[in-house]
Amino acid sequence: MPFFLKHYFDPDWDPAKLKPAEQADGSVNHHEREFVKNVAAGDLIAEWIPVEEAGEGLDERFISEEKAFPAGKGTGIRREAPDKLFAAVDGYVCYKEGRILVRNPLTVHSDIDYHTGNVDFVGNVVVEGSVRSGFTIEATNVRVNDQVEGATITARGNLDCRGGVKGGKTALLKTGKDMRMVFCEYATLLSGGDIMIKGALMHSEVYAGKRLAVGGRLTGGNICAY
């Protein structure tokens, strides 16, 4: 008896081929491209169902006589539900070399811009490029290896800006814990913990729940720190 592997995510997800989200009025939002499919530990991500129950137009790649999951790291099967595959950890789900994986952290091998759209992730995010003006990141911990422009970044944990911040008076950076950066200018910083800046802090609005440390020049702006 043939079975069909039903996915609760896009098995052909490719971050290089994202499409902008369509709005109710038929327009598209180029800032929203659903960069990843978030899952929480315990979420159902795939299951085997009889072909006759799956309907028509099925992808032949996922039809099999044997109910053997291509399960990879971060996934699991429960004894009471052997035909269902679940996420074992929080992260994003995708195929990698023929296996279904749930991965954390999420590494973006480019800038955050119109090619990626905004990023909203349940785990940690590493951006190897820059975060361009007008885009947002929301995640647990965030690391940006290049520059942050006039973007909005919300980290439930820590934020590390290794290329500094040129905020253009529109950047808004918020953390639940600590914030580190090489330098900062024309931005708003809101931290529940420490804010540590290796170089200059210039013309910015700063609110540190704990300590503020500036290694270089401190010029302009409003500074509040415990």
GROMACS elastic network, one bead per residue, 0.5 to 0.9 nm:
[ bonds ]
;  ai    aj funct       b0    kb
    1    50     6  0.76685   500
    1    51     6  0.83652   500
    1    64     6  0.85705   500
    1    65     6  0.59053   500
    1    66     6  0.85782   500
    2    49     6  0.88596   500
    2    50     6  0.64499   500
    2    51     6  0.60441   500
    2    52     6  0.88229   500
    2    63     6  0.65525   500
    2    64     6  0.54693   500
    2    66     6  0.75566   500
    2    67     6  0.88858   500
    3    48     6  0.60757   500
    3    49     6  0.54804   500
    3    51     6  0.50306   500
    3    52     6  0.84896   500
    3    54     6  0.87422   500
    3    62     6  0.82340   500
    3    63     6  0.55895   500
    3    64     6  0.53965   500
    3    65     6  0.59814   500
    3    66     6  0.74378   500
    3    67     6  0.70426   500
    4    47     6  0.81627   500
    4    48     6  0.55573   500
    4    49     6  0.53783   500
    4    50     6  0.60722   500
    4    51     6  0.53695   500
    4    53     6  0.89137   500
    4    54     6  0.69401   500
    4    58     6  0.79544   500
    4    59     6  0.85626   500
    4    60     6  0.85080   500
    4    62     6  0.56616   500
    4    64     6  0.64998   500
    4    65     6  0.87837   500
    4    67     6  0.86525   500
    5    46     6  0.66906   500
    5    47     6  0.56443   500
    5    49     6  0.65540   500
    5    50     6  0.89138   500
    5    51     6  0.89962   500
    5    61     6  0.89492   500
    5    62     6  0.51932   500
    5    63     6  0.64324   500
    5    64     6  0.79974   500
    5    67     6  0.82950   500
    5    69     6  0.83428   500
    6    45     6  0.85527   500
    6    46     6  0.54860   500
    6    47     6  0.53318   500
    6    48     6  0.61547   500
    6    49     6  0.70140   500
    6    54     6  0.80496   500
    6    62     6  0.78052   500
    7    10     6  0.69977   500
    7    11     6  0.69883   500
    7    44     6  0.89613   500
    7    45     6  0.60703   500
    7    47     6  0.67923   500
    8    11     6  0.86399   500
    8    44     6  0.71687   500
    8    46     6  0.56951   500
    8    47     6  0.85139   500
    9    12     6  0.88563   500
    9    13     6  0.83115   500
    9    37     6  0.67545   500
    9    45     6  0.66778   500
    9    46     6  0.80238   500
    9    93     6  0.72324   500
    9    94     6  0.77069   500
   10    13     6  0.53324   500
   10    37     6  0.81880   500
   10    93     6  0.88285   500
   10    94     6  0.76564   500
   11    14     6  0.89955   500
   11    93     6  0.89406   500
   11    94     6  0.65253   500
   11    95     6  0.63351   500
   11   100     6  0.86048   500
   12    94     6  0.81733   500
   12    95     6  0.77030   500
   13    16     6  0.89046   500
   13    17     6  0.79694   500
   13    18     6  0.81127   500
   13    36     6  0.83545   500
   13    94     6  0.69102   500
   13    95     6  0.79971   500
   14    17     6  0.54431   500
   14    18     6  0.68184   500
   14    35     6  0.89297   500
   14    94     6  0.89819   500
   15    18     6  0.57750   500
   15    35     6  0.64685   500
   15    36     6  0.79719   500
   15   115     6  0.85135   500
   15   116     6  0.71766   500
   16   115     6  0.74686   500
   16   116     6  0.79587   500
   17   115     6  0.84777   500
   18    33     6  0.60162   500
   18    34     6  0.76873   500
   18    35     6  0.71945   500
   18   115     6  0.74163   500
   18   116     6  0.72725   500
   18   117     6  0.88426   500
   19    22     6  0.88022   500
   19    30     6  0.81427   500
   19    32     6  0.85849   500
   19    33     6  0.56754   500
   19    34     6  0.82440   500
   19   115     6  0.88877   500
   20    28     6  0.58898   500
   20    29     6  0.56230   500
   20    31     6  0.71831   500
   20    32     6  0.57810   500
   20    34     6  0.78999   500
   20   117     6  0.79484   500
   21    27     6  0.85631   500
   21    28     6  0.55270   500
   21    29     6  0.54445   500
   21    30     6  0.70267   500
   21    31     6  0.82483   500
   21    32     6  0.56004   500
   21    33     6  0.55365   500
   21    34     6  0.74104   500
   22    25     6  0.81482   500
   22    26     6  0.60611   500
   22    27     6  0.58101   500
   22    29     6  0.64292   500
   22    32     6  0.89287   500
   23    26     6  0.53159   500
   23    27     6  0.52858   500
   23    28     6  0.55737   500
   23    29     6  0.69791   500
   24    27     6  0.73640   500
   24    28     6  0.89960   500
   25    28     6  0.86987   500
   28    31     6  0.89615   500
   28    32     6  0.85681   500
   29    32     6  0.55948   500
   29    33     6  0.78138   500
   30    33     6  0.67636   500
   30   114     6  0.62776   500
   30   115     6  0.85340   500
   30   117     6  0.65702   500
   31   113     6  0.78707   500
   31   114     6  0.62941   500
   31   115     6  0.88162   500
   31   116     6  0.79622   500
   31   118     6  0.56851   500
   31   134     6  0.83385   500
   31   135     6  0.68566   500
   31   136     6  0.87290   500
   32    35     6  0.79284   500
   32   114     6  0.87225   500
   32   116     6  0.81576   500
   32   117     6  0.50129   500
   32   118     6  0.56853   500
   32   119     6  0.82922   500
   33    36     6  0.86746   500
   33   114     6  0.86425   500
   33   115     6  0.83016   500
   33   116     6  0.65230   500
   33   117     6  0.51900   500
   33   118     6  0.71233   500
   33   119     6  0.86254   500
   34    37     6  0.71651   500
   34   116     6  0.83028   500
   34   117     6  0.74283   500
   34   118     6  0.77510   500
   34   119     6  0.75794   500
   34   120     6  0.84015   500
   35   116     6  0.61291   500
   35   117     6  0.68216   500
   35   118     6  0.73734   500
   35   119     6  0.62429   500
   35   120     6  0.80754   500
   36    92     6  0.61837   500
   36    93     6  0.77843   500
   36    94     6  0.86831   500
   36   106     6  0.87905   500
   36   119     6  0.77228   500
   36   120     6  0.79877   500
   36   121     6  0.74611   500
   37    91     6  0.83453   500
   37    92     6  0.53524   500
   37    93     6  0.61458   500
   37    94     6  0.81093   500
   37   121     6  0.83988   500
   38    90     6  0.77128   500
   38    91     6  0.58526   500
   38    93     6  0.69337   500
   38   120     6  0.83660   500
   38   121     6  0.63595   500
   38   122     6  0.62961   500
   38   123     6  0.87501   500
   39    42     6  0.83468   500
   39    43     6  0.62170   500
   39    44     6  0.85990   500
   39    45     6  0.81770   500
   39    87     6  0.69524   500
   39    89     6  0.80703   500
   39    90     6  0.57726   500
   39    91     6  0.56137   500
   39    92     6  0.57433   500
   39    93     6  0.68880   500
   39   102     6  0.79817   500
   39   122     6  0.76103   500
   40    43     6  0.56668   500
   40    87     6  0.66728   500
   40    88     6  0.79263   500
   40    89     6  0.62801   500
   40    91     6  0.65434   500
   40    92     6  0.84837   500
   40   122     6  0.77591   500
   41    44     6  0.89512   500
   41    74     6  0.88344   500
   41    75     6  0.87659   500
   41    86     6  0.75677   500
   41    87     6  0.50013   500
   41    91     6  0.81200   500
   42    76     6  0.87888   500
   42    86     6  0.56361   500
   42    87     6  0.52709   500
   42    88     6  0.60137   500
   42    89     6  0.75181   500
   42    90     6  0.85926   500
   43    85     6  0.86388   500
   43    86     6  0.54555   500
   43    87     6  0.53998   500
   43    88     6  0.81021   500
   44    47     6  0.78453   500
   44    84     6  0.70313   500
   44    85     6  0.60680   500
   44    87     6  0.65214   500
   45    75     6  0.87251   500
   45    84     6  0.78695   500
   45    85     6  0.58624   500
   45    86     6  0.54525   500
   45    87     6  0.65595   500
   45    93     6  0.78904   500
   46    69     6  0.86758   500
   46    83     6  0.86402   500
   46    84     6  0.60019   500
   46    85     6  0.51356   500
   46    86     6  0.70998   500
   47    69     6  0.84735   500
   47    82     6  0.88977   500
   47    83     6  0.55714   500
   47    85     6  0.58901   500
   47    86     6  0.88270   500
   48    67     6  0.65489   500
   48    68     6  0.88388   500
   48    69     6  0.84973   500
   48    83     6  0.53678   500
   48    84     6  0.65734   500
   48    85     6  0.87926   500
   49    52     6  0.84486   500
   49    53     6  0.67901   500
   49    54     6  0.68083   500
   49    83     6  0.78692   500
   50    53     6  0.54550   500
   50    54     6  0.66109   500
   51    54     6  0.50813   500
   51    55     6  0.71152   500
   51    56     6  0.87766   500
   51    58     6  0.84644   500
   51    63     6  0.76909   500
   52    55     6  0.62074   500
   52    56     6  0.84520   500
   54    58     6  0.75757   500
   55    58     6  0.72371   500
   57    60     6  0.89055   500
   58    61     6  0.86585   500
   58    62     6  0.79869   500
   58    63     6  0.79874   500
   59    62     6  0.59043   500
   59    63     6  0.72174   500
   60    63     6  0.52744   500
   60    64     6  0.84798   500
   61    64     6  0.82619   500
   63    66     6  0.88969   500
   64    67     6  0.68145   500
   64    68     6  0.84234   500
   67    83     6  0.72131   500
   68    71     6  0.84502   500
   68    83     6  0.87703   500
   69    72     6  0.88747   500
   69    83     6  0.85409   500
   69    84     6  0.87143   500
   69    85     6  0.75147   500
   69    99     6  0.85321   500
   69   100     6  0.84551   500
   70    98     6  0.68123   500
   70   100     6  0.59963   500
   71    74     6  0.85544   500
   71    75     6  0.63130   500
   71    76     6  0.74038   500
   71    77     6  0.88251   500
   71    85     6  0.77522   500
   71    98     6  0.89748   500
   71    99     6  0.56156   500
   71   100     6  0.52289   500
   71   101     6  0.70197   500
   72    75     6  0.60787   500
   72    76     6  0.83947   500
   72    95     6  0.88336   500
   72    96     6  0.85451   500
   72    98     6  0.89441   500
   72    99     6  0.52556   500
   72   100     6  0.52119   500
   72   102     6  0.78525   500
   73    76     6  0.83956   500
   73    88     6  0.85825   500
   73    99     6  0.84624   500
   73   100     6  0.76560   500
   73   101     6  0.52753   500
   73   102     6  0.64649   500
   73   103     6  0.77770   500
   74    86     6  0.87923   500
   74    87     6  0.61498   500
   74    88     6  0.51112   500
   74    89     6  0.57050   500
   74    90     6  0.83951   500
   74    91     6  0.85124   500
   74    93     6  0.88268   500
   74   100     6  0.85947   500
   74   101     6  0.57667   500
   74   103     6  0.66234   500
   74   104     6  0.89659   500
   75    85     6  0.68246   500
   75    86     6  0.56565   500
   75    89     6  0.73668   500
   75   100     6  0.75855   500
   75   101     6  0.64506   500
   75   102     6  0.63095   500
   76    84     6  0.87985   500
   76    85     6  0.58982   500
   76    86     6  0.52945   500
   76    87     6  0.62133   500
   76    88     6  0.56246   500
   77    80     6  0.87024   500
   77    81     6  0.70638   500
   77    82     6  0.60466   500
   77    83     6  0.79158   500
   77    84     6  0.64108   500
   77    85     6  0.51732   500
   77    86     6  0.61480   500
   77    87     6  0.87774   500
   77    88     6  0.88340   500
   78    81     6  0.52093   500
   78    82     6  0.59140   500
   78    83     6  0.87014   500
   78    84     6  0.75597   500
   78    85     6  0.77663   500
   78    86     6  0.79234   500
   79    82     6  0.56965   500
   81    84     6  0.56998   500
   81    85     6  0.83688   500
   82    85     6  0.77542   500
   87    90     6  0.72421   500
   87    91     6  0.84434   500
   87    93     6  0.81573   500
   87   101     6  0.84943   500
   87   102     6  0.65088   500
   88   102     6  0.77200   500
   89   102     6  0.69502   500
   89   103     6  0.80949   500
   89   104     6  0.83882   500
   90   102     6  0.74374   500
   90   103     6  0.78040   500
   90   104     6  0.72278   500
   90   122     6  0.66967   500
   90   123     6  0.66865   500
   91   102     6  0.56701   500
   91   103     6  0.51348   500
   91   105     6  0.71880   500
   91   106     6  0.78547   500
   91   121     6  0.75247   500
   91   122     6  0.60534   500
   91   123     6  0.56946   500
   91   124     6  0.84875   500
   92   101     6  0.80374   500
   92   102     6  0.52983   500
   92   103     6  0.54103   500
   92   104     6  0.68711   500
   92   105     6  0.86033   500
   92   106     6  0.76097   500
   92   121     6  0.78521   500
   92   122     6  0.79883   500
   92   123     6  0.83608   500
   93   100     6  0.70311   500
   93   101     6  0.56116   500
   93   103     6  0.65109   500
   94    99     6  0.82140   500
   94   100     6  0.57590   500
   94   101     6  0.55694   500
   94   102     6  0.66762   500
   94   103     6  0.80859   500
   95    98     6  0.59704   500
   95    99     6  0.53094   500
   95   101     6  0.60444   500
   95   102     6  0.88462   500
   96    99     6  0.52424   500
   96   100     6  0.64383   500
   96   101     6  0.67737   500
   97   100     6  0.85462   500
  103   106     6  0.69891   500
  103   123     6  0.89624   500
  104   107     6  0.85443   500
  104   122     6  0.87647   500
  104   123     6  0.60165   500
  104   124     6  0.64675   500
  104   125     6  0.81839   500
  105   123     6  0.60471   500
  105   125     6  0.56614   500
  105   126     6  0.71899   500
  106   121     6  0.78677   500
  106   123     6  0.73634   500
  106   124     6  0.61642   500
  106   126     6  0.62362   500
  106   127     6  0.84858   500
  107   110     6  0.89846   500
  107   124     6  0.85356   500
  107   125     6  0.59171   500
  107   127     6  0.60190   500
  107   128     6  0.73675   500
  108   111     6  0.74133   500
  108   112     6  0.78168   500
  108   116     6  0.86592   500
  108   125     6  0.75480   500
  108   126     6  0.61560   500
  108   128     6  0.60914   500
  108   129     6  0.77824   500
  109   126     6  0.84774   500
  109   127     6  0.65415   500
  109   128     6  0.52634   500
  109   129     6  0.68227   500
  110   113     6  0.86209   500
  110   115     6  0.89314   500
  110   116     6  0.84842   500
  110   127     6  0.68731   500
  110   128     6  0.57734   500
  110   130     6  0.74425   500
  111   114     6  0.89558   500
  111   115     6  0.82513   500
  111   116     6  0.78188   500
  111   127     6  0.69560   500
  111   128     6  0.69940   500
  111   131     6  0.57674   500
  111   132     6  0.71177   500
  111   146     6  0.85172   500
  112   115     6  0.73566   500
  112   116     6  0.57640   500
  112   117     6  0.65761   500
  112   118     6  0.71133   500
  112   119     6  0.79865   500
  112   127     6  0.75369   500
  112   129     6  0.72893   500
  112   130     6  0.62570   500
  112   132     6  0.59957   500
  112   135     6  0.70107   500
  112   136     6  0.82598   500
  112   137     6  0.85273   500
  113   116     6  0.56147   500
  113   117     6  0.56869   500
  113   118     6  0.76418   500
  113   130     6  0.84366   500
  113   131     6  0.68275   500
  113   132     6  0.56639   500
  113   133     6  0.80661   500
  113   134     6  0.84666   500
  113   135     6  0.66775   500
  114   117     6  0.51704   500
  114   118     6  0.84301   500
  114   132     6  0.89261   500
  114   135     6  0.85238   500
  116   119     6  0.76513   500
  117   135     6  0.69796   500
  117   136     6  0.81973   500
  118   135     6  0.55450   500
  118   136     6  0.50408   500
  118   137     6  0.60250   500
  118   138     6  0.85164   500
  119   125     6  0.87857   500
  119   135     6  0.83624   500
  119   136     6  0.63808   500
  119   138     6  0.63513   500
  119   139     6  0.80620   500
  120   136     6  0.79925   500
  120   137     6  0.58129   500
  120   139     6  0.61042   500
  121   124     6  0.71664   500
  121   125     6  0.73456   500
  121   137     6  0.79803   500
  121   138     6  0.61896   500
  121   140     6  0.76457   500
  122   138     6  0.81966   500
  122   139     6  0.57601   500
  122   140     6  0.65996   500
  123   139     6  0.57753   500
  123   140     6  0.52320   500
  123   141     6  0.71942   500
  124   139     6  0.57904   500
  124   140     6  0.51268   500
  124   142     6  0.59428   500
  124   143     6  0.83299   500
  124   155     6  0.88459   500
  125   137     6  0.85137   500
  125   138     6  0.86304   500
  125   139     6  0.64415   500
  125   140     6  0.75770   500
  125   141     6  0.63327   500
  125   143     6  0.63939   500
  125   144     6  0.84043   500
  126   141     6  0.84648   500
  126   142     6  0.59628   500
  126   144     6  0.60531   500
  126   145     6  0.77038   500
  127   130     6  0.69643   500
  127   131     6  0.78275   500
  127   142     6  0.78705   500
  127   143     6  0.61876   500
  127   145     6  0.61251   500
  127   146     6  0.77965   500
  128   143     6  0.83850   500
  128   144     6  0.63075   500
  128   145     6  0.51054   500
  128   146     6  0.66042   500
  129   144     6  0.69341   500
  129   145     6  0.60056   500
  129   147     6  0.73695   500
  130   144     6  0.67370   500
  130   145     6  0.70881   500
  130   148     6  0.57103   500
  130   149     6  0.76316   500
  130   163     6  0.81508   500
  131   134     6  0.87915   500
  131   135     6  0.69905   500
  131   136     6  0.80293   500
  131   137     6  0.85394   500
  131   144     6  0.75980   500
  131   146     6  0.78098   500
  131   147     6  0.65388   500
  131   149     6  0.60672   500
  131   150     6  0.81401   500
  131   151     6  0.65033   500
  131   152     6  0.88602   500
  131   153     6  0.89695   500
  132   135     6  0.61335   500
  132   136     6  0.87899   500
  132   147     6  0.82870   500
  132   148     6  0.65542   500
  132   149     6  0.52551   500
  132   150     6  0.66240   500
  132   151     6  0.61743   500
  133   136     6  0.86533   500
  133   148     6  0.79577   500
  133   149     6  0.51232   500
  133   152     6  0.83266   500
  133   167     6  0.82148   500
  133   168     6  0.85565   500
  133   170     6  0.81233   500
  133   171     6  0.77646   500
  134   149     6  0.84192   500
  134   150     6  0.61642   500
  134   151     6  0.51632   500
  134   152     6  0.73972   500
  134   170     6  0.84762   500
  134   171     6  0.85814   500
  135   150     6  0.79641   500
  135   151     6  0.51845   500
  135   152     6  0.64273   500
  135   153     6  0.84916   500
  136   151     6  0.58442   500
  136   153     6  0.55956   500
  136   154     6  0.79187   500
  137   142     6  0.82808   500
  137   151     6  0.82529   500
  137   152     6  0.65065   500
  137   154     6  0.62026   500
  137   155     6  0.80081   500
  138   141     6  0.87728   500
  138   142     6  0.82332   500
  138   152     6  0.84450   500
  138   153     6  0.59971   500
  138   155     6  0.59322   500
  138   156     6  0.79122   500
  139   142     6  0.65057   500
  139   153     6  0.83939   500
  139   154     6  0.66205   500
  139   155     6  0.52530   500
  139   156     6  0.63770   500
  139   157     6  0.81497   500
  140   154     6  0.82655   500
  140   155     6  0.51956   500
  140   157     6  0.51796   500
  140   158     6  0.73199   500
  140   159     6  0.89016   500
  140   176     6  0.89757   500
  141   154     6  0.88641   500
  141   155     6  0.54290   500
  141   156     6  0.65053   500
  141   157     6  0.50008   500
  141   159     6  0.59378   500
  141   160     6  0.83210   500
  141   175     6  0.86648   500
  142   153     6  0.82491   500
  142   154     6  0.83490   500
  142   155     6  0.61325   500
  142   156     6  0.88929   500
  142   157     6  0.80009   500
  142   158     6  0.64286   500
  142   160     6  0.63101   500
  142   161     6  0.82871   500
  143   158     6  0.83502   500
  143   159     6  0.58876   500
  143   161     6  0.59921   500
  143   162     6  0.74497   500
  144   147     6  0.70589   500
  144   148     6  0.74309   500
  144   159     6  0.81596   500
  144   160     6  0.62946   500
  144   162     6  0.60048   500
  144   163     6  0.70684   500
  144   164     6  0.87796   500
  145   160     6  0.82292   500
  145   161     6  0.64568   500
  145   163     6  0.56591   500
  145   164     6  0.87782   500
  146   161     6  0.73659   500
  146   162     6  0.62022   500
  146   164     6  0.72657   500
  147   161     6  0.71851   500
  147   162     6  0.73622   500
  147   164     6  0.53023   500
  147   165     6  0.58149   500
  147   166     6  0.72314   500
  148   151     6  0.67092   500
  148   161     6  0.72483   500
  148   163     6  0.72240   500
  148   164     6  0.64038   500
  148   166     6  0.61798   500
  148   167     6  0.69497   500
  148   171     6  0.80146   500
  149   152     6  0.89003   500
  149   164     6  0.89327   500
  149   165     6  0.60961   500
  149   166     6  0.50515   500
  149   168     6  0.68367   500
  149   170     6  0.83138   500
  149   171     6  0.65072   500
  150   165     6  0.84069   500
  150   166     6  0.70404   500
  150   168     6  0.55542   500
  150   169     6  0.70115   500
  150   172     6  0.74909   500
  150   186     6  0.89046   500
  150   187     6  0.77688   500
  151   167     6  0.72866   500
  151   170     6  0.69194   500
  151   172     6  0.64213   500
  151   173     6  0.79628   500
  152   170     6  0.82239   500
  152   171     6  0.57131   500
  152   173     6  0.57849   500
  152   174     6  0.80513   500
  153   159     6  0.85202   500
  153   171     6  0.82231   500
  153   172     6  0.64539   500
  153   174     6  0.62294   500
  153   175     6  0.83031   500
  154   157     6  0.88290   500
  154   159     6  0.83951   500
  154   172     6  0.82364   500
  154   173     6  0.60763   500
  154   175     6  0.59390   500
  154   176     6  0.84585   500
  155   158     6  0.59325   500
  155   159     6  0.61527   500
  155   173     6  0.81075   500
  155   174     6  0.61440   500
  155   176     6  0.64626   500
  155   177     6  0.81450   500
  156   159     6  0.87899   500
  156   174     6  0.81068   500
  156   175     6  0.56139   500
  156   177     6  0.71510   500
  157   175     6  0.59546   500
  157   176     6  0.50045   500
  157   178     6  0.70890   500
  157   179     6  0.89602   500
  158   175     6  0.59871   500
  158   176     6  0.68424   500
  158   177     6  0.52347   500
  158   179     6  0.58026   500
  158   180     6  0.81636   500
  158   193     6  0.87847   500
  159   173     6  0.84720   500
  159   174     6  0.82622   500
  159   175     6  0.65874   500
  159   177     6  0.81075   500
  159   178     6  0.65003   500
  159   180     6  0.62438   500
  159   181     6  0.82497   500
  160   178     6  0.85044   500
  160   179     6  0.60377   500
  160   181     6  0.58680   500
  160   182     6  0.89648   500
  161   164     6  0.54690   500
  161   165     6  0.71878   500
  161   179     6  0.80549   500
  161   180     6  0.61439   500
  161   182     6  0.67971   500
  161   183     6  0.86061   500
  162   165     6  0.88682   500
  162   180     6  0.78680   500
  162   181     6  0.56675   500
  162   182     6  0.58593   500
  162   183     6  0.87916   500
  163   181     6  0.72883   500
  163   182     6  0.62735   500
  163   183     6  0.79347   500
  164   181     6  0.54695   500
  164   184     6  0.58956   500
  164   185     6  0.86496   500
  164   197     6  0.89642   500
  165   171     6  0.81931   500
  165   181     6  0.74853   500
  165   182     6  0.78405   500
  165   183     6  0.61503   500
  165   185     6  0.62181   500
  165   186     6  0.82249   500
  165   187     6  0.75262   500
  166   169     6  0.84743   500
  166   171     6  0.79033   500
  166   183     6  0.83649   500
  166   184     6  0.62116   500
  166   185     6  0.53315   500
  166   186     6  0.65354   500
  166   187     6  0.73304   500
  167   170     6  0.57342   500
  167   172     6  0.79104   500
  167   184     6  0.75085   500
  167   185     6  0.59911   500
  167   188     6  0.81189   500
  167   204     6  0.88206   500
  168   171     6  0.66921   500
  168   185     6  0.76183   500
  168   186     6  0.54221   500
  168   187     6  0.69226   500
  169   172     6  0.87974   500
  169   185     6  0.81743   500
  169   187     6  0.54220   500
  169   188     6  0.78560   500
  169   203     6  0.87207   500
  169   204     6  0.80041   500
  170   186     6  0.74528   500
  170   187     6  0.62717   500
  170   188     6  0.76996   500
  171   186     6  0.74203   500
  171   188     6  0.61443   500
  171   189     6  0.84119   500
  172   187     6  0.61301   500
  172   189     6  0.62080   500
  172   190     6  0.78702   500
  173   179     6  0.88209   500
  173   187     6  0.77124   500
  173   188     6  0.62405   500
  173   189     6  0.50146   500
  173   190     6  0.61973   500
  173   191     6  0.80887   500
  174   179     6  0.84163   500
  174   188     6  0.83898   500
  174   189     6  0.61187   500
  174   191     6  0.57073   500
  174   192     6  0.82428   500
  175   178     6  0.64637   500
  175   179     6  0.67431   500
  175   189     6  0.84491   500
  175   190     6  0.64253   500
  175   192     6  0.60875   500
  175   193     6  0.77160   500
  176   179     6  0.89914   500
  176   190     6  0.86221   500
  176   191     6  0.60868   500
  176   193     6  0.67882   500
  177   191     6  0.63140   500
  177   194     6  0.70397   500
  177   209     6  0.86299   500
  178   191     6  0.63852   500
  178   192     6  0.68299   500
  178   195     6  0.59607   500
  178   196     6  0.80007   500
  178   208     6  0.88901   500
  178   210     6  0.88459   500
  179   189     6  0.86453   500
  179   190     6  0.88781   500
  179   191     6  0.66949   500
  179   192     6  0.89106   500
  179   193     6  0.74304   500
  179   194     6  0.61905   500
  179   196     6  0.62448   500
  179   197     6  0.83451   500
  180   183     6  0.89716   500
  180   194     6  0.82237   500
  180   195     6  0.59578   500
  180   197     6  0.58775   500
  180   198     6  0.80255   500
  181   184     6  0.71857   500
  181   195     6  0.82966   500
  181   196     6  0.65852   500
  181   197     6  0.50582   500
  181   198     6  0.65238   500
  181   199     6  0.82700   500
  182   196     6  0.85553   500
  182   197     6  0.56028   500
  182   199     6  0.56359   500
  182   200     6  0.78930   500
  183   197     6  0.57884   500
  183   198     6  0.62540   500
  183   200     6  0.50965   500
  183   201     6  0.59890   500
  183   202     6  0.84213   500
  183   214     6  0.88523   500
  183   216     6  0.84849   500
  184   187     6  0.69684   500
  184   197     6  0.75332   500
  184   199     6  0.79741   500
  184   200     6  0.63787   500
  184   202     6  0.62842   500
  184   203     6  0.85560   500
  184   204     6  0.76385   500
  185   188     6  0.89919   500
  185   200     6  0.78318   500
  185   201     6  0.59177   500
  185   203     6  0.58395   500
  185   204     6  0.60263   500
  186   201     6  0.87160   500
  186   202     6  0.65184   500
  186   203     6  0.51409   500
  186   205     6  0.79162   500
  186   221     6  0.83224   500
  187   202     6  0.85874   500
  187   203     6  0.74827   500
  187   205     6  0.64247   500
  187   206     6  0.82686   500
  188   204     6  0.56824   500
  188   206     6  0.59326   500
  188   207     6  0.82553   500
  189   195     6  0.84251   500
  189   204     6  0.75388   500
  189   205     6  0.61607   500
  189   207     6  0.61351   500
  189   208     6  0.78082   500
  190   195     6  0.87991   500
  190   205     6  0.83250   500
  190   206     6  0.62216   500
  190   208     6  0.62321   500
  190   209     6  0.80788   500
  191   194     6  0.66976   500
  191   195     6  0.67752   500
  191   206     6  0.82863   500
  191   207     6  0.62292   500
  191   209     6  0.58052   500
  191   210     6  0.80889   500
  192   195     6  0.89232   500
  192   207     6  0.83639   500
  192   208     6  0.62356   500
  192   210     6  0.69132   500
  193   208     6  0.62331   500
  193   211     6  0.70201   500
  194   208     6  0.60495   500
  194   209     6  0.66582   500
  194   210     6  0.50141   500
  194   212     6  0.58811   500
  194   213     6  0.79590   500
  194   225     6  0.87891   500
  195   206     6  0.87855   500
  195   207     6  0.86586   500
  195   208     6  0.61864   500
  195   209     6  0.86040   500
  195   210     6  0.78157   500
  195   211     6  0.62804   500
  195   213     6  0.63498   500
  195   214     6  0.83884   500
  196   211     6  0.79998   500
  196   212     6  0.59651   500
  196   214     6  0.62266   500
  196   215     6  0.82187   500
  197   200     6  0.70222   500
  197   201     6  0.71135   500
  197   212     6  0.80849   500
  197   213     6  0.61213   500
  197   215     6  0.61980   500
  197   216     6  0.79677   500
  198   201     6  0.89014   500
  198   213     6  0.80376   500
  198   214     6  0.60860   500
  198   216     6  0.66657   500
  199   214     6  0.65335   500
  199   215     6  0.50345   500
  199   217     6  0.68759   500
  199   218     6  0.89568   500
  200   214     6  0.67513   500
  200   215     6  0.67943   500
  200   218     6  0.59349   500
  200   219     6  0.80080   500
  201   204     6  0.70909   500
  201   214     6  0.68520   500
  201   215     6  0.87401   500
  201   216     6  0.72684   500
  201   217     6  0.61608   500
  201   219     6  0.64518   500
  201   220     6  0.84624   500
  201   221     6  0.89693   500
  202   217     6  0.74341   500
  202   218     6  0.58214   500
  202   220     6  0.58629   500
  202   221     6  0.69095   500
  203   218     6  0.83474   500
  203   219     6  0.59997   500
  203   222     6  0.77970   500
  204   219     6  0.84682   500
  204   220     6  0.69362   500
  204   222     6  0.65493   500
  204   223     6  0.79085   500
  205   220     6  0.89551   500
  205   221     6  0.54329   500
  205   223     6  0.61608   500
  205   224     6  0.83246   500
  206   212     6  0.88915   500
  206   221     6  0.77573   500
  206   222     6  0.62063   500
  206   224     6  0.59612   500
  206   225     6  0.77874   500
  207   210     6  0.89380   500
  207   212     6  0.87221   500
  207   222     6  0.84504   500
  207   223     6  0.62630   500
  207   225     6  0.57394   500
  207   226     6  0.86284   500
  208   211     6  0.61840   500
  208   212     6  0.63008   500
  208   223     6  0.82820   500
  208   224     6  0.62408   500
  208   226     6  0.65226   500
  209   212     6  0.87780   500
  209   224     6  0.84415   500
  209   225     6  0.60426   500
  209   226     6  0.56871   500
  210   225     6  0.61558   500
  211   225     6  0.60705   500
  211   226     6  0.60971   500
  212   223     6  0.89919   500
  212   224     6  0.86589   500
  212   225     6  0.62567   500
  212   226     6  0.81931   500
  214   217     6  0.72826   500
  214   218     6  0.70345   500
  215   218     6  0.86767   500
  218   221     6  0.89051   500
  220   223     6  0.88711   500
